[in-house]
């Protein structure tokens, strides 16, 4: 028997083993009952995919969890097999979609491990489209976002989108735009304005790939049924700088900005053609991340696929009171300052470690690691803006071999243990910690909030500490030092480049506030620079 026939036979056998025949009115219950007890595999079996779904849409389901390396579509059986680059990525995807059902084109899609350890599809027919979709995704992940159907680059695709809302039957607020567009990645800044009697906005993502997917998925869609149509295109701007946080503009990386009085004055550096206020051009600060896109029905109310750490699946059919949307199935409360952090490594994580890590993006007041399920923790930030910033930058990061999942908690505060109650030191109060980075109004730390990166900024280094001393210090906590450079002649600050972002997160937790002697404690933060 030929290799192709062998594989197809194996697929048929797997399908017959995995699912029973016969219709059912409760598909979700049947799915759980019929699930075969497969061990974790980097190949995932997807059931009930829509018949008209594209390869790119199926691939998009896996992107938030890691690289997708192969795909086998069985449209005749409404099924597909998705191969991830690692078993860990597949486990993260299954764990995420176990309590929350995935969706493609408004239809539930059920995901489980496959019996296969890899997909061998070299000789199968109709794989050209799959390979073309995978190549496009890989090119986008490496930074080559602008691709034509022939794989050629197009200019002008950056991280800033220009959004026009047509047929404005109901009000569209900045909060509405944030909820819609944040499903495709971390939204850093939004500026809204009116030009030529049209409501418009400029919106900046943390990563150009997020902007690319958002344009693909949202251009031409309706926020509400049959109205408020989005026209999305790339802006000529490279970045936005917002002066005020109010109902017209918002910088989600700067919770220290004033609200201002009305519309700020027009910046002279802003092109008049865009008619926007309060925007100038700072250096672009990038971040990494993945976001699924596509798969919306034209003319229907907008339904956005949920992301890990996002605000849930957004299905808007009628406008909500005061311009705020209701978000079905959301357990967290937008505006809450308490975060739920899941998929932690219970062998090594501590409250102090979470305090240091989340303290990069705000002042952490309390941390509670769950007593019975130490993979989960609650982190209470000083306010909701800091909590949102931590979600934007830390959700999806790898720490101690696991991919963090960070979202809003349903709790409004972290309760301390009662007097005499033992919790093994898993709950701590840091409200009065001297290590808060943002306790001083106007602190320079507000200007130096960057995404996690492999390059760390070191400060408060005493004169007696040498390059070798610092290299040895980082190597002793398991880091691979790629490069090092002092920034000043007096050697108080330096940059150190480690092997990967995960190493940098680990080193920051271990070495921030490390006692270097001479009453100097090392200050560690992420840098936007490279060496």
N, C-alpha and C positions, 0 to 999 in steps of 0.2 A: 504494500500500500504506500502511496506517495506521502511525503511529509505533510503536504497540505491536507490530504484526506485524514491522516492521523490526527492532526491538530483539530480539524473540524469535528472528528468523531469524539475526541476528548472533550471538546466544548459541549457537544450534545449530551455526553454522559454526565458532565458536571451540572448542566442545567437540569437534567432529569433527576439527579441526586438532590439538588438544592431545593427544588420547588415541586410541590404536588400539583396535579392537574385539578381542574374544576374551578368554577366561579365561586366568589364569596362576596358578601356585602360588607364585610369588615376586612379590607385588604391588609391594614396595618397589623391586626391581630394574627391573621394567617401568615403574614411575613415572618413575624417573630416565632410562631409555632413551627413553621416549615424550615426555619434556618438550620442549615447543617452545622455541626460543631467544628468549624474549621479553625485551625490555629492561625495566629497572625501571619499575614503574608503581604508583600508589597504589591501584590495584584489584588484588586478589589472588584467585586461583582456588583453591578448596578442593575436593578430591576425596575420595570415600569417606566422606562424613558419614553418620552413622546416620540411618535413615529416621524415627525418632521424636524427633530432636533439635529443640530449640526455637530460636527466633530469638535469644533472650537468651544461650543457650549458645554459639552461633556468634560472637556479638558479643563474648562474654567472652574468646575467644582473642586478639582484637586489643587489648583494653584495656591490658595491660601495656606496650604500645609506643606508645600515643597514642590520640587520639580517633577513634572509628569514625563515619563520616558516612553510610554507606548499606550496604544488604545486599540481595542478590537470592538467594532460596532456590530451588533446583531439586531438590526432594526426590525427584521421580520418577527423576532421574538420579544421586541421592546426591551432589549437588554444590551449591556456593554460590559467590557472588562477594561479596567483602567490600571495601568502599571505605574507606580510611583518609583522615584529614584532610590528610596530607602524604605525599609520596613517600618522605621520609626514614623516617617511621614504618613504612611498608610494607617498606622495605629492611631495617630492623632486625628486623622480624618474620620475613622470609624468611631472613636470615642466622642468626637464632637457631634456627629450625626446620629448617635444612638438615642439621646433624649430629644433632639430636634431633627425632624425629617427634612432632608434636602428637597429642593424644588427646581424644576426646569420647566419653563413656559407654563407656570401656574400649576403644574402637576407634581405630586409627591414622587420622589425617587428614593428607593430603599437600597442601602449599601451594606455589604457584608464582605468578609474575607473570601477570597477564592482559594480553591485547592491548588491552583497553579502557583509556582514560585517565580515564574517569569512568563512573558508572552513572546512566543516565537512566531512572528507573522510575516517573515521575509517573503515567503512564496504565496501568501494569500492574495486573492483578488481584492480590488477596490481599496488598497492600502495607500495609494498615492495621495489621496486627500488627507488621510490621517497624518502622513509624514509631512505634508506641506503645512498643516496646522501646527504640528509639533515644532517644526523648524521656525515658524513665525513666532511662536511663544518663546522659544529659546532665544531667538534674536532679540525679542522685546525684553526678556529678563537680563540680557547682557548689555542693554542700553540702546540697542538699535531699534527704537520704537517705530520709526516711520517706515512702514513697509507697504509696497504696492502688492498686487496679486502676484506679480512676477518676482517678488522678493527684493525690489529695489527700494532705496531709501528716499523718503520725501522730507523736505525741509519744514521747519516751523512747528514741530510737535514737541512742546515742552510741558512744564508742570502747571501752567496757568491756563484756565479755560475762560472763554467769554460766553456767557449764558444770556439769551434773550427769551423772555416768557411771552408768548403770543396768546391771544384769546383769553385775556386775563379776567375771567368771570368771577373768580374768588381771589381774595388777597393772597399773595405769596410773600412770606416773611423770610428774613435771614435764617431763622430757626428751621423753617420748612426746607430751604435749600440745603442746610447742613445735614438734616436727616436723610434727604434723598441722596446727596452726593457722597456722604460718608460711607455708604455701603460699598463703595469701590476703593476705599483706602483712606488714609489719614488726611483730613482736610485741615490745612494749617491756617488759612486766612480767607475771608470773604469780604468783598466790598459791593454794596448794592447802590444803584442809582437809576435815574430816569433820564432817557434821552430820546428825542423824537417821539414823545408820548408812549414810549415803550419801557417796561420794567426790565432792567438788565443787571447783570452781576459779573464781577471778576472773581474767580475762585482758584486758589492755589493748593495743589496737593503736595504731599511730602515727597512724592516720586512721580516722574513723568509717566511711568507705566500705569499708575492709577488714573491719571488724566486720560490716557489713551483708551483704557477700558470704559471709563465714564462716558467719553464721547461716543464710543461704539454703542454702549447700552442705553444712553439716555436721549441722544439726539432724535427729535421727532416724537418723543413719548409725551403723554399727558400726565400731569401731576394728579388732577382730578378727572373723573370720567368726562370725556368729550370737551375738556377745556384746560386752560393753563398749559399750553403746549411748549415744550422745551426745544429751543434751537441752540445747539452746543457746538462751539468751534474752538480751535486753539487761539489764544491771544498772542499778540506780538511781544508781550511783556515776558521777561524772564522770571520776575519775582515781584511780590507786593510788599509794601510796608504800610501798616495801618497805624494811625495816630491815636484813634479812639476806639474803645470797645462799647458799642451801643447798638441800637436796633438797625443801624445802617451799615455798620462795618464791625468786623470782629477779627482779632488776632488770637487764635487759640493757643499760641505758644507764649503769649504775653499777658498774664493775668494781672499785671501791675499797671496797665494803661488806664488813663482817666476816661470818663464817659464823654467829656466834652460838652459843648453847648451847641446843639444843632449840627449842621453840616460843616466840617472843617473846610478851610480855604483850599482852592485849587493849587496843587503843587506845580511849579513851573516846569519841572522835569517830566510831567505827565503829557503824553501826546494828546493834542486837542481832539484828534479824530475819535478818541474813545470817550471823551466827555466825562471822565471819572474824577471824583474828588479824592483827596487824602491818600494818594498813592505815589510812592517814589520807588527807586530801584536800589535796594540793598543787594549784597552778594547772595546768590542762591544757596540755600542750605538743603541738601538732599537727604533722603532717607530711603530705606528699602522696605518692600512689602509687596504682597500679592493681593489681588482682588478679582473675583469673578465678574463676568459681565455678560451682556447679550441675553436673548431669549425672551423679549417682551412682545406682547401682541399689540399691533398698531391700533390706536383708537380706544384702547381699554384704559382703565385706571392703572397707574404705575405700580408694579410689584417688583421689588428689588430683592435679589437673593441675599440671604443673611450671611454675614461674615463672622468668624470667630471674634468675639469682643465687640461686635457691632451692636446696634440698638435693636436688632431683630428684623424679621421680614416685614417690609413696609408695604402695605396694601391700602391705597388711599382712594376711596370712592366718593366721599363727601368731605367738605371742609370742616375742620374742627373749630371749636370756639376760640376766639382771639388769635386765630392763625396758627394755633398749635395742633399738631397731628396726634391722633391716638395711634399707638403702635401695638397691634395685636401680638400676644404671646411674649411680651417683654416682661422679664422678671425684675430687671433693674429699673431704677428710676432716674431718668436723665435729670441732672441737676443735683444728684446725690453726691456726697463726698466720700462714701465708703465703697471700696472696690472689692470684688471677688476675684481672687487669683487662684487658678486651678492648674493641675498637671505639674505640681512642684515635685521635686525629688525629696522625699521625706527623710532620706538618709543623711542629707547634708544641709538642708535649708533650716534657718533659724529666724526668729523674730528680728534679731539684730541685722541679719543679712538682708531681709526685706526692707527694713528701715533705711539702710544705706542705699540700696538700689532705687527704691521709689523716691527716696529723698533727693535724687538728682532732679526730679521734676516737680517737687513741691515739698512742703513741710509735713512730714508724717507724724500724726498725733498718737495713733495706736495701731498695734499689730496683734492679730490673733490667729494662730495656727490651730486648725480644728483638732480637738483631742482625739476623736474617733476616726478621722479621715485626714491624716496629716499631709495629704497631697493638696489640700485646699487651705486657703487663708483669707482673712479679711484685713484690709489695709485702709485705715481712715486718714484721709488727707485733710489739710487745713480748710479747703473749700472745693466746690464742684469743678471750678476751672482747672485746678491742679489735678484733680482726679481724671478729668478728660484728657489732659496733657499726658498723664502717665499711661492711659489706655492707648493714645495715639502712638507713643514711642516704644512701649514695652510689650504690648500684645503681639504674640508671634515670635518673640525673641527666644533663642535657645539658652538655657541655663542649667548647668549640671546634667547635661545629656537629655533634657526634656524641653519641649516647646511650651512656653508660658501662654496661658490663656487668661486675659485680663478684661473684665467687664464691670459694669455697675452692679453693686449688690442690692438686694431688696431691703437690707437693713439701713437705717439712717445713722446709726452710731455703733461703735464696737463696745460692748459691755465688758467691764473689768470683772474678774472673779470676786465673789463675795468673800468677806473676811473668813479666814480659816479654810476656804476652798482650795484644794490642790489642783493645779492644772499643768504641773511639770514645767513651769516657766514658759508656757506657750503663748501667754497673753502679756503684753508689755505696754506701758504708757510712756510715750516719748514727748508729751506735750511741752515739757520744759527742757528739752534736750539742748545743749549748747551747740550741737552739730547741725541744727537747722540752717539751710543755705539761704533761706529767703525771709528770715525773721526781721532783718533791717530794711525799712522802706528805702527804695532807690538803690538797693544793692546791685553791684555790677553782675552778680550772678543771674539777674533777670535777663541780661543781655547775652548770656553764654549758655543757653539751653539748646543742646544739640541732640540729634538722634544717636543711639548707641553706635559706636564705630570701633574699629580695631586700634585706632590711635587714641591714646589717653593724654590729657593735659595734667601735668604734675606741678604743684605749687607748694610754697613754704618749705623749700629745701634748704637746710643749713649749709654754710660754706664748707664744712669739713666732709660732706658726703660727695663721693666721686661718681663718675659714670659707672665704673665697675660695681660699686656698692649698690646702685639702683638696679642695674641689670641683674645682679645676683638676687636682690630682694624679690624681683618679679619672677625670676626663674624658680625660686624656692617655693612659690605658690602654684607652679605648674605652667607658667606662661612661656611661650617661645618669643624671645625678643628679636624682632626683625630689624629695627633701627632705633636710634636714640639721638636726641639733639637738645642741648641746652638753649634756652631762648634769650638769656641775658648774660652779660659779662660777669655779673655777681652770682650767677648760677642759682637763682631762687626758683626759676621755673624751667620746665623742660617738656618735650614731647617724647613719648615712647610708643612705638608701633609694635603690636603683638601679632600672633599668628592668625587670629580670627576674632570676630566680634564676641563670640562666646567666651574666649579667653579674657577679653577685656572686661566683660561683665563680672566674671569670677574675680579678676584681679582688683577691680574697683571695690567689690564687697570686702575682700580680704585686707586691702591695704589702705583704703581711705581712713584717715585719722591714725595711721600707723606712727608710732613714736620713733622718730629718727634721732632723738637726743637733742641736747642743747635747747630744750623747751620748744622744739619744732615738731609738729604733727603734720604728716603728709596730707595734702589735699589733692584728691583725684577726681577728675571729671572727664566726660567725653569731649573729643575735639572734632571740629569740622575740617581740620587740616590733615595733610599727610606729609610724611617725611621723604 
